[in-house]
Amino acid sequence: MVSAVVLAAGEGKRMKSELPKVLHKLGKRALVEYVLDAIAGMCDEIVVVVGHKAELVKEYLSKTFPDVKFALQERQLGTADAVKSALKEIKGEVVVVVPGDMPLLRKESMKALVSAVQQGADAAVLVCEVEDPTGYGRVVLEGEKVVKIVEEADATSEEKKIRIINTGAYCFKKEVLEEFLPKIGCENAKGEYYLTDIVELLCTSGKEVRAIFGSPEEGTGVNSRSQLARAYDILSNRKVQELLDNGVTIFRPETVFISPEVVVGKDTVIHPFVFITGKSVIGSGCTIEPFCVIEDCILGDNVEIHAHSVLKGAVVKDETSVGPFARLREGTVLEKGSRIGNFVEVKKSVIGEGSKANHLAYIGDATVGKNVNIGAGTITCNYDGVKKHPTIIEDGVFIGSDTQLVAPVRVGKGSLVGAGSTITKDIPPDSLAITRAPLKVFEGKGMRYFKKKKYGIEE
């Protein structure tokens, strides 16, 4: 059995924030969520060590990772003390320990750590070689074996020249932790109990500590806003490069952000300044124009999302067109070949195959059939101030411009609603519905009359 301990108790003073460091976000997800993703699937249980504003961290993670357990580090006395506080909660013979502020850790590296211990090492440390090791603990190696890890504050001038750094991710036999954690002291510049000290204790006791090399960016922790911005760039570049390598066209990739979990089909074209986040799935042959935001959406094949459109929680099926300047809210389903045009908002509605709302409309809590035309300025009046009500528009209906559909209401199949109408009751199939005040014309009461009455101007 493999257990994981995620260190998420720190305050993160350099963030200068009221929010716990691990809850700061990259894209739409917190730092700690990326860490949990990296170890999920290979660990039988996960214990998150909380401390600073513990209730906030617990509340957040209980929603997104309901199976995690929590251990409280009452005083932040260092990483070794944090692991010690979690030890009684874990059951696995193999224990992964990872910081909660390292969103760039890879699953492959985590698997390699676990494998090293399962194959006989007493412990394994994820290390990487970087150009500038400033701020990180240096790793002293003999071949693949780790001799010791020195925190920068305690490193000699020679040790500071070492470019192999400790990422802070480890794997141990549980029995090793139980034996050696109590032996760690706090005789250092910060007066804390460093988990790194366990490595030297293990080595001097004849235990094997193996180094596992990861990619340089995996050593990127987030302790400041600058590092948060850097991690954002790296995370985005990593995903963008993956997509470019797999048949997706991305113009100006440095301006695009795509979350790691997003799936994009081949021959899709993504223009500059596009943000695709959450569990979005984009089909093949799609076009996403500039300045679009897509979150937790499913797009079919050959979908066009025109510029400045915002989609959240929507399903957009094959050969559909959206925008420009459209908004699709949660619960929206666009069936094949439908069209939502400029300045149209759709919320919790199904738009049938071949139907269209091309301009300036609001469609909420509605079911729209096939081949329906919804004219410019149409509104479904779905909210009465207390609760929402449904609108049903059956197949082949034509809704004229500037129509208000006061829900609950049904417009029958093949009916025509005249422009400027306010529909307050059901319309039978194949009917014409018009509600208009009669036109009145008063001759001689035009601009000349207005100017005379207001300004006294005679012409």
TAUR-V861374 format. One record per pair of residues at least 6 apart in sequence whose C-alpha atoms are under 6 Angstrom apart, sorted by the first residue. I is the first residue (numbers start at 1). J is the second residue. D is the distance in whole Angstrom. If there is no record, write none. Layout:
I	J	D
I	J	D
//
This chain:
1	92	5
1	93	6
2	43	5
2	44	5
2	92	5
2	94	5
2	95	6
3	43	5
3	44	6
3	45	5
3	46	6
3	92	5
3	95	5
4	46	5
4	95	5
4	96	4
4	97	6
5	47	5
5	48	6
5	97	5
6	48	5
6	97	6
6	98	5
6	99	6
6	100	6
7	49	5
7	99	5
7	100	5
8	49	5
8	50	5
8	100	5
9	49	6
9	50	4
9	51	4
9	52	5
10	52	6
11	20	6
11	52	5
12	21	5
14	224	5
15	224	5
15	225	6
22	31	5
22	32	5
22	100	6
22	101	5
23	30	5
23	31	6
24	30	5
24	31	6
25	31	6
26	232	6
31	101	6
31	103	5
32	100	5
32	101	6
34	103	5
35	103	5
38	106	6
38	107	5
46	68	5
47	68	6
47	69	5
47	70	5
48	70	5
49	70	6
49	71	5
49	72	6
50	72	5
51	72	6
51	73	5
51	74	6
71	86	5
73	82	6
73	85	6
77	192	5
78	192	5
78	193	5
78	194	6
79	194	5
79	195	5
80	193	5
80	194	5
80	195	4
81	193	6
93	173	6
93	174	5
94	172	6
94	173	5
94	174	6
95	171	6
95	172	5
95	174	6
96	170	6
96	171	4
97	169	6
97	170	5
97	171	6
98	169	4
101	221	6
101	222	6
102	221	5
104	218	5
105	218	5
113	124	6
113	171	6
117	123	6
121	208	5
122	173	6
122	208	5
122	209	6
123	171	5
123	172	4
123	209	5
124	170	6
124	171	5
124	209	5
124	210	5
124	211	6
125	170	5
125	211	5
125	212	6
126	167	6
126	169	5
126	212	5
126	213	6
127	165	6
127	166	5
127	167	6
127	212	6
127	213	5
128	164	6
128	165	6
128	213	5
128	214	5
128	216	5
129	163	5
129	164	4
129	216	6
130	163	6
130	216	6
133	163	5
137	150	5
137	151	4
137	152	5
137	165	6
137	166	5
138	149	6
138	150	5
138	165	5
139	149	5
139	164	6
139	165	5
139	166	6
140	147	5
140	148	5
141	147	5
144	210	6
144	211	5
145	209	6
145	210	5
145	211	6
146	209	5
146	210	6
146	211	6
148	199	6
148	200	5
149	196	6
167	219	5
185	193	6
186	192	5
186	193	5
222	228	5
236	257	5
236	258	6
239	260	6
247	266	5
247	267	6
248	266	5
248	267	5
248	268	5
249	269	5
250	269	6
250	270	5
251	271	5
251	272	6
252	272	5
255	272	6
255	273	5
256	273	5
256	274	5
256	275	6
257	275	5
258	275	6
258	276	5
258	277	6
259	277	5
262	279	6
262	280	5
262	281	6
263	281	5
264	282	5
264	283	6
265	283	5
265	284	4
266	284	5
267	284	6
267	285	5
268	284	5
268	285	4
268	286	4
268	287	6
269	287	5
270	288	5
271	289	5
271	290	5
272	290	5
273	290	5
273	291	5
274	290	6
274	291	5
274	292	5
275	293	5
276	294	5
276	295	6
277	295	5
278	295	5
278	296	5
279	296	5
280	296	4
280	297	5
280	298	6
281	298	5
282	299	5
283	299	6
283	300	5
283	301	5
284	301	5
285	301	6
285	302	5
286	302	4
286	303	5
286	304	6
287	304	5
288	305	5
289	306	5
289	307	5
290	307	5
291	307	6
291	308	5
292	307	6
292	308	5
292	309	5
292	310	6
293	310	5
294	311	5
294	312	6
295	312	5
296	312	6
296	313	5
297	313	5
297	314	5
297	315	6
298	315	5
299	316	5
299	317	6
300	317	5
300	318	4
301	318	5
302	318	6
302	319	5
303	318	6
303	319	5
303	320	5
303	321	6
304	321	5
305	322	5
306	322	6
306	323	5
306	324	5
307	324	5
308	324	6
308	325	5
309	323	6
309	324	6
309	325	5
309	326	5
309	327	6
310	327	5
311	327	6
311	328	5
312	329	5
312	330	6
313	330	4
314	330	6
314	331	6
314	332	5
314	333	6
315	333	5
316	333	6
316	334	5
317	334	6
317	335	5
317	336	5
318	336	5
319	336	6
319	337	5
320	336	6
320	337	5
320	338	5
320	339	6
321	339	5
322	339	6
322	340	5
322	341	6
323	341	5
323	342	5
324	342	5
325	342	5
325	343	5
326	342	5
326	343	5
326	344	5
326	345	6
327	345	5
328	345	6
328	346	5
329	347	5
330	348	6
331	348	4
332	347	6
332	348	5
332	349	5
332	350	6
333	350	5
334	350	6
334	351	5
335	351	6
335	352	5
335	353	5
336	353	5
337	353	6
337	354	5
338	353	5
338	354	4
338	355	5
338	356	6
339	356	5
340	356	6
340	357	5
340	358	6
341	358	4
341	359	5
342	359	5
343	360	5
344	359	6
344	360	5
344	361	5
344	362	6
345	362	5
346	363	5
346	364	6
347	364	5
348	364	6
348	365	5
349	364	6
349	365	5
349	366	5
349	367	6
350	367	5
350	368	6
351	368	5
352	368	5
352	369	5
352	370	4
353	370	5
354	370	6
354	371	5
355	370	6
355	371	4
355	372	5
355	373	6
356	373	5
357	374	5
359	376	5
360	376	5
360	377	5
361	376	6
361	377	5
361	378	5
361	379	6
362	379	5
363	380	5
365	390	5
366	390	5
366	391	5
366	392	6
367	392	5
368	393	5
369	393	6
369	394	5
369	395	4
370	395	5
371	396	5
372	396	5
372	397	5
372	398	6
373	398	5
373	399	6
374	399	5
375	399	6
375	400	5
375	401	4
376	401	5
377	401	6
377	402	4
378	401	6
378	402	5
378	403	5
378	404	6
379	404	5
380	404	6
380	405	5
381	405	6
381	406	5
381	407	6
382	388	5
382	389	5
382	407	5
389	407	5
389	408	5
390	407	6
390	408	5
391	407	5
391	408	6
391	409	5
391	410	6
392	410	5
393	410	6
393	411	5
394	412	5
394	413	5
395	413	5
396	413	6
396	414	5
397	413	6
397	414	5
397	415	5
397	416	6
398	416	5
399	417	5
400	417	6
400	418	5
400	419	4
401	419	5
402	419	6
402	420	5
403	420	5
403	421	5
403	422	6
404	422	5
405	423	5
406	423	6
406	424	5
409	425	6
409	426	5
410	426	5
411	426	6
411	427	5
412	427	6
412	428	5
412	429	4
413	429	5
414	429	6
414	430	5
415	429	6
415	430	4
415	431	5
415	432	6
416	432	5
417	432	6
417	433	5
417	434	6
418	434	5
421	434	6
421	435	5
451	457	6
452	458	6
//
